[in-house]
């Protein structure tokens, strides 16, 4: 496998892993919130709080990763 193909494969694997992260982060934080709610009898306070924090965190990560990749692309680099 050539070096360019290896870099492309690595980039694609990182992007697919990011998709899993985008999907799982809010869900896992929401489940943590549900568990805390069940222990403190505050349903749905912590569920909503943690789920929203997960969505906001993922949104920030996607935004900043996109900005970083566009900056590299403008500089003529195709890596991550």
N, C-alpha and C positions, 0 to 999 in steps of 0.2 A: 504494500500500500504506500502510495507516495505521501510525502509530507503534507501537500495541499489537501489531499483526500482525508488524511488523518485529522487535520485541523477542522475541516468541514464536518466530519463525523462528530468530533468533540463538541463543536458549536451546536449541532443539532441535538445531541444528547443533553446538553445544558439547557437548551430551550424546552425540551420535553419535560425535563425535571422541574423547570419553572412552572409548567402547566399543572403538574401535580401539586406543587407548593401553593399555587394560587387557589386551587380547589380545596386542599386539605387544611390550610391554616385557619380560615374562618370556622370551618366545621369543628376542628379540634378545640379551638378556643371556645366555641359555643358549647361544646360538650363539657369542658372544664367549668364554664359558667353554670350549666345545668347542675353539675355535681355540687358546686358551692351553694347554689340555690336550694338544693335538696337538704343540705346540712344546716342552712340558716333560715329556711322557710321564707325566702324572699322572691319566689318565682314571679316573674321572669327577669328580675333586675340584672343579675350578674350574667345571665344568658345573653340578654340584649347588649349589655355593656361589652362583654368579651367578644361577641360575634362582630359588633361594629368596629371594635379595635382591630380585629383580624382583617376585616375588609379594608379599613383605612390603611393599615400597615402594608397589605398586599398592593393596594393602589399606589402607595408611595414607592414601593420597591419597583413596580413595573414602570412607573414614570421615570425614576432616576436611572434605571437600567437602559431605558429607551434613549434618554438624553445622552448617556455615556456612549452608547453604540452609534448614535447619530454624529456625535463629536468625532469619534474615531473614523467613521465613514467619510466625513468631510475632510479629515486630515489625510485620507488615502490609505488608511489601515482597514483591513477586513476582519480582524480578530475581534475577540470580546474585550 
